[in-house]
Amino acid sequence: MSKAALILIIQILSLAGSALTAVKLYRTGLYRKYRFFFWYFLFRVPNSTWPLFFNNFLNTNATVYYYFWVATEPVTWVFHTLVILELYKLVLEKHKGLYTLGRWAMFGGIGTSLIISLISLIPRMVKDMTRQSKTMIVYLYMERGVMLGLAIFLLFMMGFLVLYTVPLSRNVTVHARVYAVFFFSNFLTFLLLSLFPSGRTEFLHILPWTNLVADAVSMICVYDWFFLLNAAGEEVHTSQPILGPEQERRVLQQLDALNATLLKVSRN
């Protein structure tokens, strides 16, 4: 089987899994709790369909593909931001003060990373570049800023889950872990490809393989969500920390105290 055929099969399976997951979230009522996650899958289905048809079944020119990409790519960034923010809110449901602080820290990190990326873009904006080339480079650098800011914040959130015993439902725990794999597989693939200019031989050599791996990991994550998220998984349980019981008790007391202080500050 050729690489192209394998990629096509994985993309079709991923598309089917996305549709099935969206239907399951709706039928189980979980879409009410995971709203942005549900809407992301509703967007993901058509957003995965149009490149599939353009690349494999329709004879369209690159300009049509380009305009679809320009229109839909920023929506993907927004959904990644909203899903991570929603997940963070679910993790800190009982610590509203920490949630507010973390939310502003996330937006600040994304904004800082985005500004740095756009500043580093200036030397590449040469006069003889076409409008499409300039737009694609701007998008590339903006995506790098947004994804890097979200990656740092997601690492912080996963570290928090490892260190502290936070009462969470099995669904939230599964969702957090699977989404971390899903996001970082896409982020690391994007980061790897951004190291090579698009015209380089190295880029043309690794592009099919990185796309294949990224699509395969995404497909596995989609089916993990489909099989593991269910109504029974909303039952609350306590995660297992790496700290000892006495250390954990002291840390949680400090966490509650910090949360109470932040709530008072936010109300004043």
C-alpha positions in Angstrom: 0.0 0.0 0.0 1.4 3.4 -0.9 1.8 6.3 1.5 -0.8 8.3 -0.2 -3.4 5.5 0.1 -2.5 5.0 3.7 -2.9 8.7 4.5 -6.3 8.7 2.7 -7.5 5.7 4.7 -6.4 7.3 8.0 -8.1 10.6 7.1 -11.4 8.9 6.2 -11.3 6.9 9.5 -10.5 10.1 11.4 -13.4 11.9 9.7 -15.8 9.0 10.6 -14.5 9.0 14.2 -15.1 12.7 14.5 -18.7 12.4 13.3 -19.3 9.4 15.6 -17.9 11.3 18.6 -20.0 14.4 17.9 -23.1 12.2 17.8 -22.2 10.4 21.0 -21.6 13.6 22.9 -25.0 14.8 21.8 -26.9 11.6 22.5 -25.3 11.1 26.0 -25.9 14.8 26.9 -22.2 15.4 27.5 -22.3 18.2 25.0 -23.9 20.4 27.7 -20.8 20.1 29.9 -18.2 20.0 27.1 -19.7 22.7 24.9 -16.7 24.0 23.1 -15.3 20.5 22.7 -18.6 19.4 21.1 -18.7 22.5 18.8 -15.1 21.8 17.8 -16.1 18.4 16.5 -19.0 19.8 14.6 -16.5 22.2 13.0 -13.9 19.4 12.5 -16.2 17.2 10.4 -16.6 19.7 7.5 -13.1 21.1 8.0 -11.7 17.6 7.5 -14.0 16.9 4.6 -13.1 19.8 2.2 -9.3 19.2 2.0 -10.0 15.4 1.6 -12.2 16.1 -1.4 -9.9 18.8 -2.8 -6.8 16.7 -2.6 -8.3 13.3 -3.7 -11.5 13.7 -5.6 -11.9 17.1 -7.1 -9.8 18.9 -9.7 -9.5 22.3 -8.1 -6.7 24.7 -8.5 -4.5 25.8 -5.6 -6.1 29.2 -5.3 -9.5 27.7 -4.3 -7.7 25.5 -1.7 -5.8 28.6 -0.5 -8.9 30.6 0.2 -10.6 27.8 2.1 -7.4 27.4 4.2 -7.2 31.2 4.9 -10.9 31.2 6.0 -10.8 28.1 8.2 -7.3 28.1 9.8 -8.0 30.9 12.3 -11.2 29.2 13.4 -9.1 26.1 14.4 -6.8 28.3 16.5 -9.9 29.8 18.3 -11.3 26.3 19.0 -8.0 25.0 20.4 -8.0 28.0 22.7 -11.6 27.6 23.8 -11.3 23.8 24.3 -8.1 24.2 26.5 -9.8 27.0 28.5 -12.9 24.9 29.0 -10.8 21.9 30.1 -8.9 24.2 32.5 -12.2 25.4 33.9 -13.4 21.8 34.5 -10.2 21.0 36.3 -10.5 24.0 38.6 -14.3 23.9 39.0 -13.9 24.4 42.8 -11.1 26.9 42.6 -12.6 29.9 40.8 -9.8 32.2 41.9 -7.1 30.1 40.5 -9.1 29.6 37.3 -9.4 33.4 36.8 -5.6 33.9 37.4 -4.8 31.0 35.0 -7.1 32.3 32.3 -5.5 35.7 32.2 -2.0 34.0 32.4 -3.0 31.9 29.3 -4.2 35.0 27.3 -1.1 36.9 28.4 1.2 34.0 27.3 -0.5 33.7 23.9 -0.4 37.4 23.4 3.3 37.6 24.3 4.2 34.6 22.1 2.2 36.0 19.2 3.9 39.4 19.4 7.3 37.8 19.5 6.5 35.6 16.5 5.2 38.6 14.4 8.3 40.7 15.3 10.5 37.8 14.1 8.5 37.7 10.9 9.5 41.2 9.8 12.9 40.3 8.2 11.1 37.6 6.0 8.6 40.0 4.4 10.6 40.8 1.3 9.2 43.0 -1.5 9.2 40.5 -4.3 6.9 38.0 -2.5 3.4 37.4 -3.8 0.4 38.3 -1.7 -0.4 34.7 -1.1 3.1 33.9 0.0 3.0 36.8 2.5 -0.3 35.7 3.8 0.8 32.1 4.3 4.0 33.2 6.1 2.0 35.6 8.4 -0.4 32.7 9.2 2.5 30.4 9.9 4.1 32.7 12.4 0.7 33.6 14.0 0.0 29.9 14.4 3.4 29.3 15.9 2.7 32.0 18.5 -0.8 30.8 19.4 0.2 27.1 19.5 3.4 27.8 21.5 1.4 29.8 24.1 -1.3 27.1 24.4 1.4 24.4 24.6 3.1 26.0 27.6 -0.3 26.5 29.3 -1.3 22.9 28.6 2.0 21.7 30.1 1.3 23.8 33.2 -2.2 22.3 33.5 -1.1 18.7 33.1 1.7 19.3 35.7 -1.0 20.6 38.0 -3.0 17.4 37.5 0.0 15.2 38.3 1.0 17.1 41.4 -2.3 17.7 43.1 -5.3 15.6 44.2 -8.2 17.4 42.5 -11.6 15.8 42.6 -12.4 15.1 38.9 -14.7 12.9 37.0 -13.2 10.1 34.9 -14.4 11.9 31.8 -12.5 15.0 32.6 -9.3 13.0 33.4 -9.6 11.0 30.2 -10.4 14.2 28.2 -7.4 16.0 29.6 -4.9 13.2 28.9 -6.2 12.5 25.4 -6.4 16.1 24.4 -2.8 16.6 25.6 -1.6 13.8 23.3 -3.9 15.2 20.4 -2.7 18.7 20.8 1.0 18.0 21.2 1.2 15.6 18.3 -0.1 18.4 16.1 2.0 21.0 17.7 5.3 19.0 17.5 4.5 18.1 13.8 3.9 21.8 13.1 7.1 22.7 15.0 9.2 20.1 13.1 7.9 21.3 9.7 8.5 25.0 10.6 12.2 24.3 11.0 12.6 23.7 7.3 11.7 26.2 4.6 9.0 24.9 2.3 11.4 24.8 -0.7 14.1 22.7 0.9 14.6 19.1 0.0 14.4 18.1 3.7 11.0 19.6 3.9 9.7 17.7 0.9 11.2 14.5 2.2 9.7 14.6 5.7 6.3 16.2 4.9 4.5 13.0 3.9 5.8 11.1 6.9 5.0 13.8 9.5 1.5 14.2 8.0 1.1 10.4 8.2 2.2 10.2 11.9 0.1 13.3 12.9 -3.0 12.0 11.1 -2.6 8.5 12.7 -2.2 10.0 16.3 -5.2 12.3 15.7 -7.3 9.3 14.5 -6.3 7.3 17.6 -7.2 10.2 19.9 -10.6 10.7 18.2 -11.5 7.0 18.8 -10.2 7.2 22.4 -12.8 10.0 23.0 -15.5 8.0 21.2 -15.0 4.8 23.3 -13.9 6.3 26.6 -16.3 9.3 27.2 -19.7 8.3 28.4 -22.4 9.4 30.9 -21.2 7.0 33.6 -17.8 8.6 33.4 -19.1 11.8 35.1 -18.9 10.1 38.5 -16.3 12.0 40.6 -13.2 10.3 41.8 -9.9 11.5 43.2 -6.7 11.4 41.1 -3.5 9.9 42.5 -0.8 12.5 43.2 2.9 11.9 43.4 3.2 13.6 46.8 2.7 11.8 50.1 -0.7 12.2 52.0 0.7 14.7 54.5 2.5 16.8 51.9 -0.6 16.7 49.7 -2.8 17.9 52.6 -0.5 20.9 53.3 -0.3 21.7 49.6 -4.1 21.6 49.2 -4.5 23.8 52.2 -2.2 26.4 50.7 -4.0 26.0 47.4 -7.4 26.7 49.0 -5.9 29.7 50.8 -4.5 31.1 47.6 -7.8 30.5 45.9 -9.7 32.4 48.6 -7.2 35.3 48.4 -7.6 35.5 44.7 -11.4 35.5 44.9 -11.3 38.4 47.4 -9.0 40.4 45.2 -11.1 39.8 42.1 -14.2 41.0 44.0 -12.6 44.2 45.1 
